[in-house]
Structure formats: C-alpha cells, structure tokens
Amino acid sequence: MDLVFFGIQGSGKGTQAKRLAEELGYYIFEAGGELRKIRESGTELGELVKKYIDNGELVPFEIIMEVVNEAVANVPDDQKILFDGIPRDEDQMMAFDKILADSGREFRCVHILLDKDDAVERIKGRAEIEGRADDADQEKVLRRMDLFFEKTMRVIEKYMAEGKVLEVDGKGSVEEIYGRIKREIGN
Ligand code: AMP
C-alpha cells in the first residue's frame, strides 16, 4: 500500500518522508523536488514553473499532474510509493485518486500535525540551514502556509472522512516524530 504524507511547511514532513522511504523501501515522489528539477532545466517550462515556486504559489494543475502521471506510470506495480506534497487541493485530489485507481494502487495518508506558530519557528531554522530561496522570504512562507490551510486541509478532511488518514503529533524531536509515524503505520 502506498503512503501520502501531509503536513504544513515546517512540520518536518519532507525529512520524515525521506527517512521512512529509505528505511522501508518506498520509492519517494516529492512534488516540490520534481518541480524544482524542472525549474532548473533551462527550458521554457522551467521558466514558467520558476515564477510559481518563487512566489509560493501552486504550479498549474496540468503541469504537476503530468509529472505525477509519468512518475506513477514508470514505477513497477509491486513497488510501493511514498507521495510527499501531492495532492495539495481538491482538483489535484480528484486527479490523483484517478491516477492511482487506474493503476490499481491503494494508499493511506499520514498527517503530521503542527500549529502555525510552531511551523513558522521551524521554517526560520530551515531557511538558515538549507538556504532555500522560497523559505527565506517570510511573506512567501506565510503564503504557502495559508494555501495549506485554505486548500490542502480540505483534501485531508475528505481523506479523513474516508478513513484513510493517520494523524501524528508533529511536536518534538525528529526521532520522536519518526517513532510515532512508525507506530501509526504499524512498523
Ligand atoms: P514544497 O517543497 O513541497 O514546499 O514545494 C515547493 C513549491 O513547489 C511549492 O511552493 C509550489 O510552488 C510547488 N509545488 C509543490 N507541490 C505542488 C503541487 N502538488 N501542486 C502545485 N505546486 C506544487
């Protein structure tokens, strides 16, 4: 069964997702990472994608869904996937559900819970360490957080109603949170 990771920017989602994927043998699909690769590709599409990423806005639906579609098509059926950063709104959710269903794949979700104030503090630390341009600008970070509450939370609530979401407390150390995730998913 595949996994879909949710968490506000700063919740540690990406770090936890990478570690879990490595330890348990998931192929990781990181939406932001895939889009950053396109941004750096030196193509016209890259220039377009750059505008959205650098402003903290969602990249257009067709672009991100094409990337997901291609990734899923290229992963063997028996290889489980960990999705990080997709779906982020209800349109993406509908398309994502269809892509997975059409490939005969099933998934459950992990939501790392963290409130906005704690998330802002964490992001400040991450911007200093990793030097991500889209984390350094406070206004853009807040924009991405607003998008999470406006759009992604609706996706999570719908998956919750379908009984697909495991909730994990996102406060504490990386180790503590990792332990909670593994307990929730039963490993
Ligand atoms: P992240 O690394 O998940 O914080 O994503 C970085 C940036 O990539 C976001 O601010 C968006 O501009 C873009 N992005 C990531 N995931 C998506 C997605 N599912 N849909 C649209 N844009 C996305």
Residues whose N, C-alpha, C, O or C-beta is under 5 A from the ligand:
A	BS01	AMP	A31 G32 G33 L35 Y52 I53 G56 E57 L58 V59 I64 G85 I86 R88 R144
